[in-house]
C-alpha cells in the first residue's frame, strides 16, 4: 500500500510521572512486565518505543524483552489510535457480504493501512473479527458508533460525518 506514516511521540510530563509511579508500584513483583505494559497503554493509549524504553529502564530489563512481549500479544498496540478509530469487521458474515471491499475503500481514502493512523492523528484503521452484529453485516464502528448493512459506496457518507 503506502509507505508507513509515523506520528511523533507526544507524551506529557504528567504521563511520564504516572508511568514512573506504575513502574515503582510493580518494580519488585515477579512477572511485573505485563501489568506495567497494560497500565502504560492505559496512560498513553499505545506503547511507542519511548514508553517501552522507560519501562525497560525502570524495571531493569532489556528493551528487547519489553519489545518481544509487546509484539507477541495482540492487545498491545505500537501505533496510536486516531481521534476517529475505524474498525471494520472481517468476520465470516461481514466478509462474505463485502467488508473486504469496504476496508480497501477506507485504506484508499485515508492513505493508510490496517493498524496505522493518519499523520494528523485524525483517523486510524483496524480490521477486527466478529463484533456480534452479524444481522447487520457488513458492519464497522467509528469509535462507539455502529454502521451496518454497508457497501463500499457508503464510505464517503460515513467519512463526511467525521471531517
NORRA-V17913 format. One record per helix or strand of 2 or more residues. SS is the DSSP state (h for helix, s for strand). FROM is the first residue (numbers start at 1). TO is the last residue. Records with the same first field share a line. If there is no record, write none. Layout:
BEGIN
SS = FROM-TO, FROM-TO
END
This chain:
BEGIN
h = 13-26, 32-44, 49-59, 63-72, 92-96, 99-110, 134-136, 152-160
s = 84-89, 123-128, 140-142, 145-147
END
